[in-house]
């Protein structure tokens, strides 16, 4: 049964905002007491929070779909809808959040660190909030916005100061068990360690963590064995410890060759060149192991390695190793730049930034309007209500969309699309577009919401209008 998972794909969906309410206050002898529709509630967020009590992503491996609750709709008598409840997902320390393309969205390190993976939708305004001196009794309300939904990838990178690396059965699990209180599985066959083990070591006044990474073999950086799955767990360490078996039973292996192979795998994986290395010659309590350690130690020291001879079983040389690691970890912590206090960066908008763009899409023969406000307003509009559509027109006109369309060369009858290619509202544009109810036809009808004409038809109509205008000009005789 799977007990440790360090990479999952998570599907998160924030809550939708509640719709606003269109209501008119009524009481005896006062049938039209004014609008009293309440606002819709905000949708719940999906938030990732670091919890050091959590050590695996197993929970999300079994249930990868997570959704926050929706906001409640508003009601009459100025009653606002209840906000949706935020969904908090606890993740291990060292979790990296990526999108589907592999781009890093957040690196969560430290107890309580948070990241909003899905933003809840805004609640729609009720007609009480939409009333004004010009619009005393709105007969519409705004819709709630849908919550953000996306797929993310969670990767766990163990937060440890020291990483033990080496061939399977080199004695890494035994070493971490005697240096700390960790109790990993120990046996005399390869790949007994299937998940990283983490232990806490105290050496004098220094307390540091040490990770036992599953055994590496040649080709691990390309996916052979278990290395590719767990090499990420050494990325955050301050020092790498090569654990070499000086009493291996395999005749075709020797400690120096093992060291070269593991170093090559680390080099191909990348990003670990600057980490200091220590070599531990393990199992020197065995006579043949001590003899081999005496033979290869001068060669390793010539290469610049600091070498320690230890025995996890006989507990030889452990104190010296522990304090040496504490010294390196202390130096690494001292050299780490101090985190600066949080600063507020103010980036004022450019004076000519209207908050939206108008671009002609030749493929679709439409003028495409993109921007946070126009697209949000479209999502909030109830297109079954002609008054709500008129209110949208008012907002777009005040924002300057019509002026931008005219500057971009749009003419009467041209198609205008607000939103992305996949989810856009398309209508035929009229340069003489006026705001509010004047834009509307009969009650319940709106010519802007009719199905847009095909591009070829729009071109023919424009050409016909141009010919008619030219003909009228040619036939005009003031005398």
C-alpha positions, 0 to 999 in steps of 0.5 A, a space after each residue: 500500500 502506498 504510504 508516501 507520495 511526493 508528486 500529485 496533480 490537483 484539480 482545484 475549483 473555487 466557489 462561485 459568487 452568489 447572484 444579486 437579487 432584484 427586489 422591490 420593497 412592498 408593504 401596506 399602503 406602500 406598494 413601491 417602496 424602492 429597491 431592496 435586493 441584497 448582494 450575493 455572497 463571495 465564493 470560497 477560496 482554495 488555499 494551500 497552507 504549510 503544516 509541518 505535521 503533514 509529511 506526504 501528499 498521499 491525501 491528495 493522491 487519493 482525492 485530487 478533486 477539491 472544491 470550495 463552497 459557493 456564495 449564497 444569492 442575495 434576497 429581498 429586504 436588503 439581505 446579502 447572501 452568505 459568503 462561501 467557506 474557504 477550503 484550506 488544504 494542508 501541505 508538507 513543508 517544501 511543497 512546490 506548486 506548478 502549473 500544467 506547463 511546469 512553471 513554478 507558481 509558489 515555493 511553500 517553505 516554512 510553517 504557515 506559508 500560504 498560497 491561494 490556488 483558486 480565487 473565489 468569484 465575486 458576488 453580484 450586486 443587488 438592485 439596491 446597490 445599483 440604484 442611483 439618482 438616474 436609475 431609482 428602481 433598477 429592475 435587474 441585478 448582477 450575476 455572481 462571477 464563477 470561481 477560478 478553476 485550474 489544474 496544478 501540480 504539487 511536488 514535495 522537496 524535502 527540507 533538510 540540511 544534510 542529504 545522505 546519498 549512495 548506492 543501495 545497501 550502502 548503510 544510509 538508513 543505518 547511519 541516520 538511525 544512529 545519528 537521529 531518532 529516525 527509525 527507517 527500515 533496515 535490511 541486507 538487500 537493495 532498495 529497502 528504502 523506498 521513501 526519503 527518511 528524515 531525522 533531527 540531529 543535535 550536535 552541541 548547540 546546533 540542531 539540523 535535519 538529515 535526510 536519507 534519500 533512496 538508493 541511486 544507481 547508474 542512469 538514475 537521472 534518466 529515470 532508472 531505479 528510484 533516483 529520478 523520483 527522489 533526486 528532488 529531495 536533495 535540492 534544498 540541502 546544505 551539504 551532500 554526504 556520500 555514504 560508501 560501502 567498504 564491505 560490499 559483497 558485490 565483486 564488480 564494485 568498489 567505493 571509488 567507482 561508486 562515488 564517481 557514478 553517483 557524482 555523474 548522476 548528480 551532475 546530470 541532474 544539475 543544480 547541485 554543483 555548489 554544495 559541499 561534499 563529505 565522504 563517509 566510509 561505512 562498515 569499517 568495523 569489518 576487517 576487510 572494510 577497514 583495510 579497504 578504507 585505509 587504501 582509498 582514503 589517501 586518494 579521496 583526500 587528494 581529490 579534496 574530500 573530507 573523509 570520515 570512517 564510521 560504523 553505524 553498527 559499532 557506532 564508531 566515528 559518529 560524534 566526529 561526523 555529527 559535529 563536522 556536519 553541524 559546522 558546515 550547516 552553521 556556515 551555510 546558515 550564516 552565509 544565507 542572506 537575511 530575508 528582507 522585510 516585506 516592502 510595498 511596491 507601488 506601480 502606478 498605471 500609465 496615464 494612457 492605460 485604459 485597462 483594456 485593448 481593442 485588436 482586429 482579429 482578421 481570422 474571425 473578422 471581429 474587433 476583439 475587446 480584452 481587459 479585466 473590467 469589460 470581461 468581468 462586466 460581461 460575466 456579471 450580465 444577465 442577457 435575458 434582461 434587456 435593462 441589464 444589457 443596457 446597464 452593460 452598455 452604459 458601463 462600456 461606453 463610460 470606459 471608452 470602449 466605443 471611442 477605442 473601436 472608432 479609433 481602431 477603424 470599426 464601422 457600422 455592422 462590424 462584429 465586436 467580441 468581448 472576451 477570449 476566443 473560446 468564451 466571448 460575447 459577439 454583437 454587431 456594433 453600431 457607431 451611434 450606440 447610445 446608453 441605457 434603454 435608448 439602445 433597446 428595441 421592444 421590451 425583452 428584445 435587443 438587436 445587439 444580442 442577435 446572432 452575428 452575421 457571417 463575415 462574408 455577409 457583413 462585407 456585402 452589407 458594408 459594400 451595399 451601404 457604401 454604394 447606396 451612399 455614393 449613388 445618393 451623392 451622385 444623384 443629388 442636385 441642389 439646383 
